[in-house]
Structures are given as structure tokens and as C-alpha cells.
Amino acid sequence: MPPRPASRGGATGVGLAKVIPLPSPADEDLEPYRRIAADLRGAIVSGFVAPVVPLPTMKELAERYGVALSPAHRAVSVLVEAGLVNASRGVRATVAYKPTTPVRSTPRAGELGLSSASRDDG
């Protein structure tokens, strides 16, 4: 019997490796942990990976990207700090149920150097 897909169009823990793209040659100039973190973040933010789904193990990530364990650990740490992943020692990291830090695609007016007066003129 084939595995049942997770809700929200997400992936199951077993099929997660198929959702995370293989490393792109265009990303080779990035540090290894940044490549891994970017790929995982993309799969999470796009909704391909449902909340509470376990991430690949550190060993699986390291093998997939052809790196040592350290960059895999660092990539997951970056995602934990961003609130996208929950991780505890000895327990496999999982996608956070709800991101603790909102993921915005557009900057706020203050981040663009606009004052509230200039926003009202538009």
C-alpha cells in the first residue's frame, strides 16, 4: 500500500528527502550550511513540508549534501533560531507547528527608510 500524503499537501517524514531539492550547482558559492538551510526553509515556507514532520537526520543531510555533520547541525540551528524548526538533543528535529517569527516576503516601510509621512503622501 503506498504511503498516504500528509495534510496540507505536505510530505511525510519518509518522503521528505524527495521534497528537498538536490543541491544546485548555482548555489555552490554559498557556504554549505547556508545551502542546506535555504533548501529546508524553502520546503517549509512553501508548505511542501507540513508542521510536525521530522526533518532528515543530520547524517542524512550530510550525505545528501556531501558535507560533514557540522554544516548540517549549523543549518538546523539557523532554522531553529528563525522559529521554523523545533529541535532537542537526542530527538529528531521537526517542522514547527507555527513559526514563532513571522516570515514576511515584503519589508516594512521603516525598513525601506520611509517615514509615516511619506507613506501618507502616496
C-alpha positions as CSV (number, residue, x, y, z in Angstrom):
1,M,0.0,0.0,0.0
2,P,1.5,3.4,-1.0
3,P,2.1,5.9,1.8
4,R,-0.6,8.4,2.5
5,P,0.3,12.0,1.8
6,A,0.3,14.4,4.7
7,S,-2.4,17.0,5.1
8,R,-1.8,20.5,3.6
9,G,0.0,19.0,0.6
10,G,3.0,18.3,2.8
11,A,5.4,15.4,2.8
12,T,5.6,12.6,5.2
13,G,8.8,12.1,7.2
14,V,9.8,9.2,4.9
15,G,9.3,11.2,1.7
16,L,10.8,14.5,2.9
17,A,14.1,13.8,1.2
18,K,12.2,13.8,-2.1
19,V,10.7,17.3,-1.3
20,I,14.0,18.9,-0.5
21,P,15.7,19.6,-3.8
22,L,19.2,18.3,-4.6
23,P,21.9,20.9,-4.2
24,S,22.0,23.2,-7.2
25,P,25.3,24.0,-8.9
26,A,24.2,27.6,-8.8
27,D,24.3,27.5,-5.0
28,E,27.9,26.2,-4.8
29,D,29.2,29.6,-3.9
30,L,27.2,29.6,-0.7
31,E,28.6,28.1,2.5
32,P,27.3,24.5,2.9
33,Y,25.2,25.3,6.0
34,R,23.5,28.2,4.2
35,R,22.7,25.9,1.2
36,I,21.1,23.3,3.5
37,A,19.2,25.9,5.5
38,A,17.9,27.6,2.3
39,D,16.7,24.4,0.9
40,L,15.0,23.3,4.1
41,R,13.5,26.8,4.6
42,G,12.1,26.8,1.1
43,A,10.4,23.4,1.6
44,I,8.9,24.6,4.9
45,V,7.8,28.1,3.9
46,S,6.3,26.9,0.6
47,G,4.1,24.4,2.5
48,F,5.6,21.3,0.9
49,V,6.5,20.2,4.4
50,A,3.7,20.1,6.9
51,P,4.1,21.1,10.6
52,V,5.5,18.5,13.0
53,V,7.0,16.5,10.1
54,P,10.5,15.3,11.1
55,L,13.4,16.6,9.1
56,P,16.0,14.2,7.7
57,T,18.6,13.2,10.3
58,M,21.9,15.1,10.5
59,K,23.6,12.1,8.9
60,E,21.1,12.0,6.0
61,L,21.5,15.8,5.4
62,A,25.3,15.5,5.5
63,E,25.2,12.6,3.0
64,R,22.8,14.3,0.7
65,Y,24.9,17.5,0.5
66,G,28.3,15.8,0.6
67,V,29.4,17.6,3.8
68,A,30.4,16.8,7.3
69,L,27.9,16.7,10.2
70,S,28.8,20.2,11.4
71,P,27.2,22.1,8.5
72,A,24.1,20.0,8.8
73,H,23.9,20.9,12.5
74,R,24.5,24.5,11.9
75,A,21.8,24.7,9.2
76,V,19.2,23.2,11.5
77,S,20.3,25.7,14.2
78,V,19.7,28.6,11.9
79,L,16.2,27.3,11.3
80,V,15.6,26.8,15.0
81,E,16.6,30.4,15.6
82,A,14.2,31.5,12.8
83,G,11.4,29.7,14.6
84,L,10.8,27.3,11.6
85,V,12.1,24.1,13.3
86,N,11.9,22.6,16.8
87,A,15.0,20.6,17.9
88,S,16.1,19.0,21.1
89,R,19.2,17.0,21.9
90,G,18.7,13.3,21.1
91,V,15.4,14.0,19.3
92,R,14.9,14.4,15.6
93,A,14.2,18.0,14.5
94,T,10.7,18.7,13.3
95,V,9.0,21.5,11.4
96,A,7.5,24.0,13.9
97,Y,3.7,23.9,14.2
98,K,3.5,27.6,13.7
99,P,6.6,29.8,13.0
100,T,7.4,31.8,16.1
101,T,8.8,34.5,13.9
102,P,6.6,35.7,11.1
103,V,8.0,35.1,7.7
104,R,7.4,38.2,5.6
105,S,8.1,38.5,1.9
106,T,7.9,42.3,1.8
107,P,9.8,44.7,4.0
108,R,8.0,47.2,6.3
109,A,8.1,50.9,5.4
110,G,10.6,51.6,8.2
111,E,13.0,49.0,6.7
112,L,12.9,50.9,3.4
113,G,13.8,54.2,5.1
114,L,10.3,55.6,4.6
115,S,8.7,57.7,7.3
116,S,5.0,57.6,8.1
117,A,4.6,61.0,6.5
118,S,6.0,59.8,3.2
119,R,3.6,56.8,3.2
120,D,0.6,59.0,3.6
121,D,1.5,61.2,0.6
122,G,1.3,58.3,-1.9
